[in-house]
Amino acid sequence: MTGTYTLLEAARGYWNAQDKPDTFRFHHISTDEVYGSLGATGMFTEDTPYDPRSPYSASKAASDHLVRAWAETYGLPVVLTNCSNNYGPHHFPEKLVPVVILNALAGKDIPVYGAGENIRDWLYVEDHADALLTVLTKGALGRSYNIGGENEAKNIDLVHMICAHLDQMRPKDTPYAEQIVLVTDRPGHDMRYAIDPTRIREELNWRPSVTLEEGLEKTVRWYLENEDWWRALQARDGVGDRLGTA
């Protein structure tokens, strides 16, 4: 939140110094976590009330409110986006997808929180980048857009999909899925996120192009072909572990 405030003030100062050019945009990139947790049905829309459940999501929600306040109070030209879970190349190895890949390759346990029943909408990172550029160049000022991958999956199913790709691309004597271990769930772990992308589809003619199966195959292949990149990160705290249980 403090970082968002600092960026807003820096952007406002620049915008004013440049005589408020019409082409200027402050694009705030947020998360679907600000909406809280869903049950078995329903989806988040841009009008869903905010209901953050963790310190992280609460700070993101506060940042969203600051951006809207700067738009209303100072007229700063802003656009906002709230995205679902990203995955793909260059994903730092403390997040679920790279943890699964790297632990599997190292012969370590593949940790899955709780029973693995938590559901997320998975968005391939290159699709997200394309959506961000679309909103930046075509989005209406002051408007927010939910960006989803239209790819809901339980965590445990996602992990099994990754293991299946590894079985094909880097086979070993036993299936990688045998390394899956259920671990203590983390505090404030929301059960389900799902995004309704109607607004960005109808207003800006954008929708994701990569299915979850395709995206996971691309991601696994990238990690297998770019070992030098992730090997250099192995000494950092958190690499190979799911964080957030403390």
ZIZIRA-V821387 format. One record per helix or strand. SS is the DSSP state (H for helix, E for strand). FROM is the first residue (numbers start at 1). TO is the last residue. If there is no record, write none. Layout:
# ZIZIRA-V821387
ss->(SS	SS)
from->(FROM	FROM)
to->(TO	TO)
This chain:
# ZIZIRA-V821387
ss->(H	E	H	E	H	E	E	H	E	E	H	E	E	H	H	E	E	E	H	H	H)
from->(2	26	32	44	55	78	85	96	110	119	125	144	152	155	176	180	192	195	198	212	227)
to->(17	31	35	44	74	83	87	106	113	124	138	147	154	169	179	183	192	195	204	225	231)
